[in-house]
Amino acid sequence: MKSHAKVVVIGGGVVGCSVLFHLARHGWTDIVLLERDELTSGSTWHAAGGMHTINGDPNVAKLQKYTISLYKEIEELSGQATGVHLTGGVLLAATEARLDWLRGVVAKGRYLGIDLEVISPNEAAELMPLLDPKQFVGAVRNKEDGHLDPSGVTHAYAKAARKLGAEVERFTKVEDIVRRPDGLWRVITNKGEVVAEHVVNAGGLWAREVGRMVGLELPVLAMEHMYLITEDMPEVAAWNQETGTEIIHAVDFDGELYLRQERGGMLMGTYEKANKPWSEFQTPWNFGHELLEPDIDRIAPSLEVGFRHFPAFQHTGIKQIINGPFTFAPDGNPLVGPVRGLPGFWVACGVMAGFSQGGGVGFALSNWMIEGDPGADIWAMDVARYGDWATMAYTNAKVRENYSRRFSIRFPNEELPAGRPLKTTPVYDALSAKGAQWGVSYGLEVPLWYAPEGVKDEFSWRRSSDFDHVAKEVAAVRGGVGLAEISNFAKYAVTGEGAAAWLDRMLACKLPKRGRMTLAPMLKDDGRLIGDFTLANIDDGEWFIAGSGIAEQYHMRWFEAYLPKDGSVRVEALGQKLTGLAIAGPKARDVLAKVTRADVSNTALPFMAVAKMDIGMAQCLVGRVSYTGDLGYEVWVATEYQRAAFQAMIKAGEEFGIGLFGSRALNALRLEKNYGSWAREYRPIYGPLEAGLDRFVAYGKEADFIGKQAALA
């Protein structure tokens, strides 16, 4: 085993081998993969091997499409058969609501170049002869579904990587990872030590344990997952003989089932409601090629539906039941990317759909490591979407919920209850008493809208129960004044003698003068966006930034990568040390004037001005800016004083008819004014011109801000 390498990849499952291959294909060949046992040990070897292009996030779907297209290439490069069967598939709907959802899937597929088609139940039965068309109301045909040989694909990645110069060390258990003073990593194994510039945690079932070696607690949990394989079926043999093709894949969402042909029989897997985590706190190091004890009773309700929807199963014997663990992140998407605070340490784990996503994960991570950018919009996979608040108990609750809803409909604006409430602000109870319906943002409860007594969130593909009530909130703001809780924005303090020069380099805007604010795009080296903020110059050497709450960890990772080593600049994510309230509407100034002794006239506090003042009894930072596009103010206050500031503003606003409005009304208001939002309209694949932010880019300023040359090109 080599003693030094540019990259050490830990984990020899399909994801680790994909990362190794992609790094080697990009020209980094001084790399080694360490696997504690044989390749595929853990989850890979017992996977059902299905692959599909469809995903709820279109950017993840693009990477899944890439993954499937890659298999022919790695088979040719490696000489290793991958066992790919592109049979196509049908997605089945037993209800009209499900069919509505599938129509949306088809629309997304059209945008992504995925060949999808809505078909009737009878047409579905002509393609998949085992289903009973009377049980369904419609279906979607996907020509790019299929399955493969999990072992063959994994070894194909590994062999292709070795041909390009990479090394693979089997039976090499990583026992510790230590960062040296010079920033390199010591990877200590049972066979010796490797010193590396970069370490990739592709540990799969052991990703938590590998993370803990460097003080990182990753939000992943393994779940037991079962599928059964039937005896040979005459219906399968007859179809194969008649058509010369395999039976295509089928997903029965309402039965929580997926099916495909397995030799002369069928494979049927379930995502059952009564699910079970495996090894919740620590994965045994001696686990590898074992299976877990089947529990047929747990999946019986799903099988009951399956046998009704696919009658041929009623008279078919079961040859084998496979029960094995595989890992989920809380939202079901992978955890990928560099870890904040651990330069050179990367993760590629929580990939529950490894044969649909593994190639895309390897592609994005290798680009990120070599080029400094993933080369695709992978926000839905970025490890930075979680913070320390994603504890083990939270992860357990969300993963179990996600697993049980794997085939459930997620309606627009639907909020899921598990793991909540976790973080709340001091006005949570007061807003709940006013009918607040809550959502969550980066672990924090956020008021979405305010329901009259007896009205609750009911979701639909058409018009949900909140529509008329949100419209009233919007009208109240536009016609009078409204108050919103805005603590879900990320807040940062930037201080130090070098703060101004550093901000001038980091942000593409012209820096505001003392007591002023500006909108501040932040660009990557390629001239595309990596953030958009409101920047306030409170005092020379004291700056305040507000931005997207869900991207706090993401942006802190970027900020910290560019901080000077001399300590002349300090950046602090204020988190819930600072909370926010906003008032907006034509009567907003009248309300503010009643709760402060400060002069808030248009002359003293003009648009985009910022000042410290008391609101009631609470010391606050007030900016004259509004995300609604109306006259308005953002009020930032230390958490312990938020309740006092809230009560003062509500009391002062009574004579002006002040109302509460939530984030759904805020979104409607901002969209009417064409104001974008990070991770919605503003994403890292867009430049400032595409996003409509180019007017805030100071192309002519003296500072050579990041991305300037690319943005000018």
ZAMARGU-4260 file (C-alpha; in steps of 0.2 Angstrom, whole numbers, plus 5000, padded with zeros to 4 digits):
<rodrens>
0) 5000/5000/5000 | 5007/5017/4995 | 5011/5029/5010 | 5006/5045/5001 | 4991/5049/4989
5) 4983/5065/4983 | 4966/5057/4987 | 4960/5043/4999 | 4943/5036/4995 | 4936/5027/5010
10) 4923/5014/5005 | 4922/5001/4991 | 4903/5001/4987 | 4896/5008/4971 | 4898/5026/4976
15) 4916/5025/4982 | 4921/5016/4966 | 4912/5029/4956 | 4921/5043/4964 | 4937/5034/4961
20) 4933/5032/4943 | 4928/5050/4940 | 4943/5057/4949 | 4955/5046/4938 | 4945/5050/4922
25) 4948/5069/4926 | 4967/5065/4927 | 4970/5063/4946 | 4978/5046/4946 | 4988/5047/4963
30) 4973/5041/4972 | 4968/5025/4982 | 4952/5017/4988 | 4952/5008/5004 | 4939/4995/5008
35) 4939/4985/5024 | 4932/4969/5016 | 4928/4965/4998 | 4921/4977/4986 | 4902/4979/4987
40) 4902/4974/5006 | 4888/4983/5016 | 4873/4988/5006 | 4879/4987/4987 | 4880/4968/4986
45) 4862/4964/4991 | 4853/4979/4982 | 4839/4975/4970 | 4849/4984/4957 | 4835/4995/4950
50) 4838/5011/4941 | 4827/5026/4936 | 4828/5043/4930 | 4814/5051/4939 | 4817/5061/4955
55) 4807/5075/4964 | 4821/5087/4961 | 4825/5090/4942 | 4843/5093/4945 | 4845/5076/4954
60) 4835/5068/4939 | 4848/5075/4927 | 4862/5067/4937 | 4852/5050/4937 | 4850/5051/4918
65) 4869/5054/4917 | 4872/5039/4929 | 4862/5027/4918 | 4870/5034/4902 | 4887/5030/4909
70) 4885/5011/4911 | 4889/5007/4893 | 4905/5017/4894 | 4912/5009/4910 | 4908/4992/4903
75) 4918/4996/4888 | 4933/5004/4897 | 4934/4990/4910 | 4929/4975/4900 | 4918/4970/4915
80) 4900/4966/4911 | 4887/4977/4921 | 4872/4967/4917 | 4862/4982/4912 | 4844/4978/4906
85) 4835/4993/4900 | 4818/4986/4900 | 4808/5002/4902 | 4795/5003/4915 | 4777/5009/4920
90) 4773/5020/4935 | 4755/5015/4940 | 4741/5026/4948 | 4727/5019/4957 | 4719/5036/4961
95) 4716/5052/4952 | 4727/5062/4964 | 4741/5050/4959 | 4738/5052/4941 | 4738/5071/4943
100) 4755/5069/4951 | 4761/5058/4937 | 4756/5071/4924 | 4767/5083/4933 | 4781/5070/4932
105) 4779/5069/4913 | 4780/5088/4912 | 4796/5088/4921 | 4803/5074/4911 | 4799/5084/4895
110) 4810/5098/4901 | 4824/5086/4906 | 4823/5076/4890 | 4817/5061/4898 | 4805/5050/4887
115) 4789/5049/4897 | 4771/5046/4891 | 4754/5045/4900 | 4745/5029/4895 | 4729/5020/4900
120) 4728/5005/4912 | 4724/4994/4897 | 4740/5000/4888 | 4750/4998/4904 | 4743/4980/4905
125) 4749/4977/4887 | 4767/4982/4892 | 4766/4973/4909 | 4755/4958/4908 | 4755/4954/4927
130) 4745/4969/4932 | 4726/4970/4933 | 4720/4986/4923 | 4704/4987/4933 | 4715/4992/4949
135) 4722/5007/4941 | 4716/5024/4933 | 4731/5027/4923 | 4750/5025/4921 | 4766/5033/4914
140) 4778/5024/4903 | 4797/5027/4906 | 4808/5020/4892 | 4824/5023/4903 | 4820/5012/4918
145) 4829/4996/4920 | 4840/4985/4932 | 4858/4979/4932 | 4870/4968/4941 | 4876/4978/4957
150) 4892/4968/4959 | 4896/4970/4940 | 4894/4988/4940 | 4904/4991/4956 | 4918/4981/4949
155) 4917/4989/4932 | 4920/5006/4940 | 4935/4999/4950 | 4943/4991/4935 | 4941/5006/4924
160) 4948/5017/4938 | 4963/5005/4940 | 4966/5005/4921 | 4967/5024/4922 | 4980/5023/4936
165) 4970/5022/4952 | 4974/5009/4966 | 4961/4999/4976 | 4966/4991/4993 | 4954/4978/4999
170) 4954/4971/5017 | 4961/4988/5023 | 4951/4994/5037 | 4953/5013/5041 | 4955/5014/5060
175) 4958/5033/5062 | 4959/5049/5053 | 4970/5063/5060 | 4973/5081/5052 | 4992/5086/5053
180) 4997/5104/5057 | 5001/5106/5038 | 4983/5102/5033 | 4987/5085/5026 | 4977/5070/5032
185) 4984/5054/5041 | 4973/5040/5036 | 4978/5026/5048 | 4973/5008/5044 | 4977/4990/5049
190) 4990/4989/5036 | 4999/5006/5039 | 4996/5024/5036 | 4992/5034/5020 | 4995/5053/5020
195) 4983/5062/5009 | 4978/5080/5003 | 4960/5074/5002 | 4949/5061/5010 | 4932/5056/5003
200) 4920/5047/5016 | 4910/5035/5005 | 4908/5024/5019 | 4890/5019/5016 | 4884/5010/5031
205) 4899/5015/5040 | 4899/5034/5035 | 4894/5039/5053 | 4909/5030/5060 | 4921/5037/5047
210) 4914/5054/5051 | 4916/5052/5069 | 4935/5050/5067 | 4936/5068/5062 | 4923/5074/5074
215) 4909/5075/5062 | 4891/5068/5066 | 4883/5064/5049 | 4864/5064/5048 | 4862/5047/5041
220) 4852/5031/5047 | 4852/5013/5040 | 4834/5006/5037 | 4830/4988/5035 | 4823/4985/5017
225) 4815/4969/5011 | 4811/4962/4994 | 4805/4945/4989 | 4810/4934/4974 | 4797/4922/4968
230) 4798/4905/4960 | 4797/4904/4942 | 4781/4910/4935 | 4772/4903/4919 | 4766/4920/4915
235) 4784/4926/4914 | 4790/4912/4903 | 4775/4914/4891 | 4779/4933/4890 | 4797/4930/4887
240) 4794/4917/4874 | 4780/4927/4865 | 4789/4944/4864 | 4808/4939/4866 | 4809/4953/4879
245) 4809/4954/4898 | 4794/4960/4908 | 4796/4978/4911 | 4798/4987/4928 | 4783/4992/4937
250) 4780/5004/4952 | 4764/5003/4961 | 4764/5019/4971 | 4748/5015/4980 | 4754/4998/4985
255) 4771/5005/4990 | 4779/4992/4979 | 4791/4990/4965 | 4793/4975/4953 | 4804/4968/4940
260) 4808/4952/4932 | 4822/4941/4941 | 4827/4926/4930 | 4811/4916/4927 | 4801/4924/4942
265) 4798/4941/4948 | 4806/4953/4961 | 4794/4963/4972 | 4801/4976/4985 | 4791/4987/4997
270) 4793/5003/5006 | 4782/4999/5021 | 4774/5011/5033 | 4779/5000/5048 | 4797/5002/5044
275) 4812/4998/5055 | 4829/5006/5058 | 4845/4995/5059 | 4859/4998/5070 | 4853/5016/5075
280) 4868/5021/5085 | 4883/5012/5078 | 4886/5000/5063 | 4896/4985/5068 | 4913/4984/5059
285) 4911/4965/5057 | 4895/4967/5047 | 4897/4965/5028 | 4890/4951/5018 | 4876/4946/5030
290) 4858/4948/5028 | 4845/4952/5041 | 4831/4941/5047 | 4815/4943/5036 | 4799/4950/5044
295) 4785/4945/5032 | 4772/4952/5044 | 4779/4970/5043 | 4777/4970/5024 | 4761/4960/5023
300) 4749/4975/5021 | 4760/4980/5005 | 4760/4962/4999 | 4741/4961/5001 | 4739/4976/4989
305) 4752/4969/4977 | 4743/4952/4976 | 4727/4961/4972 | 4735/4973/4959 | 4745/4959/4952
310) 4734/4943/4953 | 4747/4931/4946 | 4757/4932/4963 | 4742/4924/4972 | 4747/4907/4966
315) 4766/4909/4965 | 4778/4903/4978 | 4791/4914/4986 | 4809/4907/4984 | 4818/4920/4994
320) 4816/4935/5005 | 4830/4947/5006 | 4832/4959/5020 | 4847/4971/5021 | 4851/4988/5027
325) 4854/5004/5017 | 4856/5022/5022 | 4845/5037/5021 | 4848/5055/5025 | 4833/5064/5033
330) 4826/5070/5016 | 4831/5054/5006 | 4844/5063/4995 | 4863/5060/4996 | 4875/5070/5007
335) 4889/5076/4995 | 4903/5089/4995 | 4916/5097/5006 | 4913/5098/5025 | 4914/5115/5033
340) 4928/5117/5045 | 4937/5102/5038 | 4947/5107/5023 | 4951/5093/5011 | 4938/5081/5019
345) 4923/5077/5008 | 4908/5066/5009 | 4898/5055/4997 | 4886/5045/5008 | 4868/5043/5011
350) 4865/5037/4993 | 4851/5026/4995 | 4848/5025/4976 | 4866/5021/4972 | 4863/5013/4955
355) 4853/5028/4949 | 4863/5041/4958 | 4881/5034/4960 | 4888/5040/4944 | 4881/5058/4946
360) 4888/5059/4964 | 4905/5053/4957 | 4904/5066/4943 | 4899/5081/4954 | 4911/5077/4968
365) 4926/5074/4956 | 4922/5091/4947 | 4921/5099/4964 | 4938/5093/4970 | 4947/5096/4954
370) 4939/5112/4947 | 4932/5119/4963 | 4914/5118/4957 | 4903/5102/4955 | 4898/5107/4937
375) 4880/5105/4941 | 4867/5111/4952 | 4868/5099/4967 | 4860/5109/4981 | 4848/5095/4984
380) 4863/5084/4988 | 4874/5096/4997 | 4880/5091/5014 | 4879/5109/5019 | 4860/5109/5019
385) 4861/5102/5037 | 4869/5109/5052 | 4872/5103/5070 | 4853/5104/5073 | 4851/5088/5063
390) 4854/5077/5079 | 4853/5058/5079 | 4835/5058/5086 | 4830/5071/5073 | 4838/5060/5059
395) 4830/5045/5065 | 4812/5053/5065 | 4814/5061/5048 | 4822/5045/5040 | 4808/5034/5046
400) 4795/5047/5039 | 4804/5048/5023 | 4805/5029/5021 | 4787/5027/5025 | 4783/5040/5012
405) 4795/5034/4998 | 4780/5031/4987 | 4768/5044/4994 | 4762/5059/4985 | 4770/5075/4991
410) 4758/5089/4987 | 4763/5107/4983 | 4767/5116/5000 | 4764/5100/5010 | 4774/5101/5027
415) 4779/5084/5035 | 4777/5083/5054 | 4792/5071/5060 | 4806/5079/5070 | 4796/5095/5074
420) 4795/5107/5082 | 4814/5107/5084 | 4820/5126/5084 | 4807/5139/5088 | 4808/5158/5092
425) 4801/5167/5107 | 4785/5172/5098 | 4781/5154/5093 | 4767/5152/5105 | 4760/5169/5102
430) 4759/5166/5084 | 4752/5149/5086 | 4738/5157/5096 | 4734/5168/5081 | 4732/5152/5070
435) 4750/5151/5063 | 4752/5136/5052 | 4770/5131/5053 | 4783/5125/5040 | 4802/5122/5043
440) 4817/5130/5037 | 4835/5124/5042 | 4827/5116/5057 | 4818/5132/5062 | 4799/5133/5063
445) 4792/5146/5051 | 4774/5153/5050 | 4767/5149/5033 | 4750/5157/5035 | 4737/5161/5048
450) 4721/5150/5048 | 4705/5155/5056 | 4698/5144/5069 | 4693/5127/5062 | 4703/5129/5046
455) 4718/5118/5043 | 4730/5115/5029 | 4723/5103/5016 | 4733/5100/5001 | 4729/5098/4983
460) 4736/5098/4965 | 4723/5112/4962 | 4719/5125/4975 | 4723/5121/4994 | 4713/5127/5009
465) 4725/5141/5012 | 4723/5150/4996 | 4709/5163/5001 | 4717/5166/5018 | 4734/5170/5010
470) 4726/5181/4998 | 4719/5191/5013 | 4736/5192/5021 | 4743/5199/5004 | 4729/5212/5003
475) 4732/5218/5021 | 4750/5221/5017 | 4747/5230/5001 | 4732/5240/5008 | 4738/5244/5026
480) 4752/5236/5036 | 4757/5218/5040 | 4770/5210/5052 | 4780/5194/5048 | 4792/5184/5058
485) 4808/5183/5048 | 4820/5174/5059 | 4822/5161/5046 | 4834/5172/5036 | 4853/5169/5039
490) 4862/5183/5048 | 4880/5186/5048 | 4892/5199/5057 | 4908/5204/5048 | 4920/5213/5059
495) 4938/5218/5059 | 4950/5230/5052 | 4951/5221/5035 | 4932/5218/5034 | 4929/5231/5020
500) 4942/5225/5009 | 4937/5207/5011 | 4919/5211/5007 | 4924/5221/4992 | 4933/5205/4986
505) 4919/5193/4991 | 4904/5202/4984 | 4901/5209/4967 | 4892/5225/4973 | 4898/5242/4977
510) 4900/5243/4996 | 4888/5254/5004 | 4893/5269/5015 | 4891/5270/5033 | 4872/5269/5038
515) 4867/5262/5021 | 4862/5245/5014 | 4863/5237/4997 | 4859/5221/4988 | 4874/5210/4986
520) 4877/5196/4973 | 4891/5184/4977 | 4899/5175/4962 | 4910/5160/4959 | 4925/5160/4949
525) 4915/5155/4934 | 4905/5171/4935 | 4889/5162/4941 | 4880/5165/4957 | 4884/5157/4974
530) 4874/5169/4984 | 4863/5185/4986 | 4862/5195/5001 | 4857/5211/5009 | 4873/5220/5015
535) 4873/5234/5028 | 4887/5245/5034 | 4882/5248/5052 | 4899/5257/5056 | 4916/5256/5048
540) 4923/5239/5053 | 4905/5233/5058 | 4895/5225/5044 | 4879/5215/5044 | 4873/5202/5031
545) 4856/5194/5029 | 4854/5180/5017 | 4845/5163/5014 | 4842/5154/5030 | 4843/5136/5022
550) 4861/5141/5015 | 4869/5147/5031 | 4881/5132/5032 | 4884/5133/5013 | 4888/5151/5013
555) 4899/5150/5029 | 4909/5136/5020 | 4912/5148/5006 | 4916/5163/5017 | 4928/5153/5028
560) 4938/5147/5013 | 4943/5165/5009 | 4946/5172/5026 | 4964/5179/5028 | 4975/5169/5040
565) 4980/5185/5050 | 4963/5187/5059 | 4960/5204/5052 | 4942/5198/5047 | 4930/5189/5057
570) 4913/5181/5051 | 4900/5175/5063 | 4884/5166/5058 | 4873/5173/5071 | 4860/5159/5069
575) 4846/5161/5083 | 4856/5173/5093 | 4847/5186/5082 | 4829/5186/5077 | 4819/5196/5065
580) 4802/5204/5062 | 4797/5214/5047 | 4783/5227/5045 | 4777/5231/5027 | 4764/5241/5019
585) 4759/5259/5016 | 4756/5262/5035 | 4772/5253/5041 | 4781/5270/5045 | 4766/5275/5055
590) 4768/5259/5066 | 4787/5261/5067 | 4785/5279/5073 | 4774/5274/5087 | 4787/5262/5095
595) 4803/5272/5094 | 4809/5289/5098 | 4821/5289/5083 | 4817/5299/5068 | 4810/5287/5055
600) 4805/5300/5043 | 4809/5298/5024 | 4823/5311/5027 | 4831/5303/5042 | 4828/5285/5037
605) 4827/5284/5018 | 4826/5268/5007 | 4840/5257/5010 | 4846/5265/5026 | 4850/5256/5042
610) 4851/5262/5060 | 4851/5256/5078 | 4836/5261/5088 | 4825/5255/5102 | 4809/5247/5097
615) 4798/5248/5113 | 4810/5242/5127 | 4821/5232/5115 | 4837/5238/5106 | 4836/5234/5088
620) 4844/5236/5071 | 4832/5243/5059 | 4834/5243/5040 | 4822/5252/5028 | 4820/5238/5016
625) 4806/5226/5012 | 4806/5209/5003 | 4787/5213/4999 | 4792/5228/4988 | 4781/5239/4999
630) 4787/5253/5011 | 4794/5242/5025 | 4807/5239/5038 | 4817/5224/5044 | 4819/5224/5063
635) 4833/5213/5069 | 4833/5210/5088 | 4843/5199/5101 | 4832/5183/5104 | 4829/5187/5122
640) 4820/5204/5117 | 4810/5198/5102 | 4794/5195/5111 | 4795/5213/5119 | 4798/5220/5102
645) 4784/5210/5094 | 4771/5215/5107 | 4776/5233/5106 | 4774/5233/5087 | 4757/5223/5087
650) 4750/5235/5100 | 4756/5251/5091 | 4748/5244/5075 | 4731/5240/5081 | 4725/5258/5076
655) 4731/5255/5059 | 4723/5238/5057 | 4740/5228/5057 | 4738/5210/5052 | 4750/5195/5053
660) 4757/5187/5037 | 4767/5172/5034 | 4780/5166/5021 | 4767/5160/5008 | 4760/5178/5007
665) 4778/5185/5007 | 4782/5174/4992 | 4767/5180/4983 | 4771/5198/4987 | 4789/5196/4982
670) 4785/5187/4965 | 4773/5201/4961 | 4788/5213/4962 | 4800/5201/4953 | 4811/5198/4968
675) 4820/5182/4968 | 4824/5169/4981 | 4840/5158/4984 | 4837/5140/4979 | 4821/5145/4969
680) 4824/5159/4956 | 4843/5161/4961 | 4853/5145/4959 | 4872/5142/4956 | 4869/5138/4938
685) 4864/5156/4933 | 4874/5171/4931 | 4869/5188/4937 | 4861/5193/4920 | 4850/5178/4919
690) 4845/5180/4937 | 4841/5199/4935 | 4854/5204/4947 | 4866/5212/4935 | 4861/5229/4940
695) 4869/5226/4957 | 4885/5220/4950 | 4898/5234/4951 | 4908/5229/4935 | 4918/5245/4936
700) 4924/5244/4954 | 4942/5244/4957 | 4942/5228/4968 | 4945/5212/4958 | 4930/5203/4966
705) 4928/5184/4963 | 4920/5180/4947 | 4923/5197/4939 | 4933/5192/4924 | 4921/5178/4920
710) 4906/5189/4922 | 4914/5202/4911 | 4918/5190/4897
</rodrens>
